[in-house]
Structure formats: structure tokens, C-alpha cells
């Protein structure tokens, strides 16, 4: 039986995820991104796990970029649909407001509020 060392497993996982980013248009400019909600949700978790294990900001950036792409691609009607715009029915400007941005704003507000309390 062939045993894989923990370090080799980590390298293998990193390579698989970087290959995923390349193949699906996450890290390669000029191709249409291929987004699938469940696969992408799992990939976000993997990228965040890799970031937590390695501290490498590349994985955090890939997780955030993937969330942005999922929002931009899956949040809109497909090109072959007669309907246009955001599936949620929001206007263009409102639809462009990203949940990540709202989360960051909320965290900054909470941080400022905490600092004022002390």
C-alpha cells in the first residue's frame, strides 16, 4: 500500500485547487468562467481552509474572487434566456452591491463601535 505523507497530501490538495481555479476560469483571464453553485461552494470552503492552514493570501484572494464570480455569473439570467438582469429582480445598481462588500462594511462598523466603547 502506498502511503502519502501529510505534507504530500497538502501539496496535492493545493495543486488540485489551483488546477480547479485555472480550468474553471477563476485565475485565467480571457475565458468565460464556468460556475456551478455546489462545486463552487465546496471550492470556497477548500480555499478558505488552505488559507487557514498556510496563511497564503493567494487562497483567500481566490475564495473571495470565486464568491464574486458566482454572484456575477449565477446571480443573473443566462445569456440564452429572454429575461435580463438579476434573478433577484433587483435593479442593476442594487444587484451590483456585493454581499461581501456589505459584510466588510458591517465588520468595519462593528470594529469602530468596539473601539469607541473602550
Secondary structure, DSSP 8 states (H G I E B T S, - for coil): -----HHHHHHHHHHHHHHHHHHTTSS-TTS-----HHHHHHHHHHHHHHHHHH--HHHHHHHHHHHHHHHHHHTB--TTSS--SBTT---HHHHHS-HHHHHHHHHHHHHHHHHHH-
